[in-house]
Amino acid sequence: MKAMKAGDLRSQTPDQLTEQVETLGKEIFNLRFQRASGQLENTARVRQARRGIARIKTILGERQRAAAKA
């Protein structure tokens, strides 16, 4: 998966973003198993996935706060 840019994520719907969070969560789960069994080759992918989740949750939070203000 390519690196996620905040601008690209902002153009997506909340449902799409929630789906991506779930997908990345499953990916992290699988990467943890690969790391434990010594099969993980790209160790940086765990960090990228975690940061991707954080980036998406930040955008979702911004939208919730903006909706609460309006």
LOMARDREN-712410 format. One line per field, with one value per residue: x, y, z of N, C-alpha, C, O in turn; residue number from 1; residue in three letters. Coordinates in steps of 0.05 Angstrom, whole numbers, plus 5000, padded with zeros to 4 digits. Example, Ala and Ser with C-alpha at 12.3 -4.5 7.8 and 13.67 -1.06 7.14 Angstrom:
BEGIN
n_X	c(5264 5257)
n_Y	c(4886 4955)
n_Z	c(5156 5142)
ca_X	c(5246 5273)
ca_Y	c(4910 4979)
ca_Z	c(5156 5143)
c_X	c(5264 5258)
c_Y	c(4934 5001)
c_Z	c(5156 5157)
o_X	c(5285 5268)
o_Y	c(4934 5023)
o_Z	c(5169 5161)
k	c(1 2)
r	c(ALA SER)
END
This chain:
BEGIN
n_X	c(5017 5010 5039 4998 4969 4948 4916 4894 4864 4827 4790 4759 4700 4670 4655 4689 4738 4733 4731 4782 4812 4797 4818 4873 4882 4874 4917 4960 4954 4965 5018 5042 5041 5074 5122 5131 5140 5185 5183 5175 5193 5194 5202 5189 5138 5100 5102 5087 5034 5011 5016 4986 4935 4930 4931 4884 4846 4853 4835 4781 4766 4772 4732 4687 4690 4683 4632 4604 4610 4582)
n_Y	c(4976 5045 5105 5143 5205 5263 5299 5268 5232 5266 5275 5231 5193 5188 5134 5106 5118 5095 5042 5036 5041 4995 4957 4968 4957 4902 4888 4903 4867 4819 4829 4831 4777 4756 4780 4757 4704 4708 4719 4768 4815 4869 4912 4964 4971 4962 5007 5046 5030 5038 5094 5109 5095 5130 5179 5176 5173 5222 5257 5241 5256 5312 5324 5309 5346 5394 5387 5387 5439 5467)
n_Z	c(5000 4984 5011 5053 5042 5076 5049 5008 5038 5062 5022 5021 5041 5107 5116 5081 5104 5155 5140 5119 5166 5193 5158 5160 5214 5215 5183 5215 5256 5229 5214 5264 5279 5239 5253 5303 5289 5260 5206 5183 5137 5120 5166 5176 5158 5197 5229 5191 5181 5232 5237 5194 5211 5254 5227 5197 5238 5262 5222 5220 5271 5268 5232 5263 5305 5276 5257 5305 5321 5283)
ca_X	c(5000 5026 5037 4973 4972 4925 4898 4879 4845 4805 4771 4743 4677 4676 4653 4713 4760 4729 4738 4811 4822 4794 4837 4900 4883 4878 4944 4978 4951 4980 5046 5052 5046 5097 5145 5135 5149 5210 5178 5170 5216 5194 5194 5178 5110 5084 5101 5071 5006 5002 5014 4963 4911 4929 4925 4856 4830 4856 4816 4754 4761 4769 4705 4667 4690 4672 4603 4593 4610 4562)
ca_Y	c(5000 5069 5123 5158 5233 5274 5311 5246 5221 5285 5274 5207 5194 5175 5105 5095 5121 5075 5016 5035 5037 4966 4942 4972 4942 4873 4886 4905 4842 4799 4836 4822 4748 4752 4788 4737 4679 4714 4720 4796 4826 4898 4919 4991 4971 4963 5036 5060 5024 5052 5122 5112 5094 5155 5200 5174 5179 5251 5270 5235 5273 5339 5326 5308 5372 5414 5382 5395 5468 5478)
ca_Z	c(5000 4982 5034 5053 5046 5089 5028 4995 5057 5067 5000 5023 5059 5133 5114 5069 5123 5175 5127 5118 5193 5198 5141 5171 5239 5208 5172 5238 5270 5214 5216 5290 5277 5222 5269 5324 5277 5246 5177 5175 5122 5121 5193 5175 5150 5222 5236 5170 5185 5256 5231 5176 5228 5270 5209 5190 5262 5265 5203 5229 5295 5258 5220 5284 5319 5258 5256 5331 5322 5264)
c_X	c(5018 5022 5012 4979 4946 4906 4882 4858 4822 4784 4753 4720 4685 4674 4678 4737 4758 4737 4768 4824 4820 4814 4866 4903 4888 4907 4964 4978 4967 5010 5058 5058 5070 5123 5152 5147 5175 5207 5175 5196 5217 5183 5182 5148 5091 5081 5084 5041 4995 4998 4991 4937 4908 4921 4895 4838 4831 4836 4787 4747 4757 4741 4683 4666 4678 4641 4590 4591 4588 4534)
c_Y	c(5025 5086 5140 5187 5244 5286 5291 5235 5240 5284 5249 5210 5181 5145 5093 5097 5100 5047 5014 5030 5007 4950 4944 4958 4913 4869 4886 4878 4820 4804 4828 4793 4742 4759 4767 4711 4683 4716 4749 4807 4856 4908 4947 4992 4972 4993 5052 5055 5038 5082 5128 5113 5120 5178 5200 5182 5209 5266 5265 5253 5302 5343 5326 5335 5394 5411 5391 5425 5480 5474)
c_Z	c(5000 5007 5031 5058 5058 5069 5014 5013 5063 5046 5002 5043 5086 5132 5102 5089 5145 5165 5126 5145 5200 5183 5152 5198 5235 5198 5195 5253 5256 5215 5243 5291 5261 5238 5290 5313 5261 5216 5166 5162 5124 5148 5195 5169 5175 5230 5217 5175 5210 5251 5212 5192 5243 5252 5202 5214 5268 5247 5211 5253 5287 5247 5242 5299 5302 5257 5282 5333 5305 5273)
o_X	c(5038 5002 5006 4993 4924 4881 4858 4835 4799 4761 4734 4721 4704 4689 4687 4753 4778 4749 4779 4844 4839 4825 4880 4925 4903 4919 4983 4998 4982 5026 5082 5078 5086 5143 5175 5162 5186 5227 5173 5217 5239 5159 5168 5135 5070 5059 5069 5025 4973 4978 4978 4919 4886 4906 4882 4819 4812 4822 4771 4724 4740 4728 4664 4645 4664 4627 4567 4573 4576 4515)
o_Y	c(5026 5083 5150 5194 5235 5284 5295 5229 5231 5292 5246 5228 5166 5131 5072 5078 5089 5031 4992 5016 4996 4931 4924 4947 4900 4848 4870 4868 4805 4786 4820 4784 4724 4745 4760 4698 4664 4714 4753 4809 4868 4911 4954 5012 4984 5002 5069 5073 5048 5093 5149 5129 5132 5195 5221 5197 5221 5284 5283 5263 5316 5364 5340 5345 5411 5431 5400 5436 5501 5482)
o_Z	c(5014 5022 5009 5078 5051 5073 5008 5004 5067 5051 4986 5060 5087 5146 5111 5090 5154 5179 5130 5147 5211 5194 5154 5204 5249 5204 5195 5262 5269 5216 5244 5302 5268 5236 5294 5327 5249 5201 5142 5175 5128 5152 5213 5175 5173 5236 5225 5172 5210 5260 5214 5186 5245 5260 5201 5211 5278 5255 5209 5255 5299 5253 5240 5306 5313 5256 5283 5346 5312 5259)
k	c(1 2 3 4 5 6 7 8 9 10 11 12 13 14 15 16 17 18 19 20 21 22 23 24 25 26 27 28 29 30 31 32 33 34 35 36 37 38 39 40 41 42 43 44 45 46 47 48 49 50 51 52 53 54 55 56 57 58 59 60 61 62 63 64 65 66 67 68 69 70)
r	c(MET LYS ALA MET LYS ALA GLY ASP LEU ARG SER GLN THR PRO ASP GLN LEU THR GLU GLN VAL GLU THR LEU GLY LYS GLU ILE PHE ASN LEU ARG PHE GLN ARG ALA SER GLY GLN LEU GLU ASN THR ALA ARG VAL ARG GLN ALA ARG ARG GLY ILE ALA ARG ILE LYS THR ILE LEU GLY GLU ARG GLN ARG ALA ALA ALA LYS ALA)
END
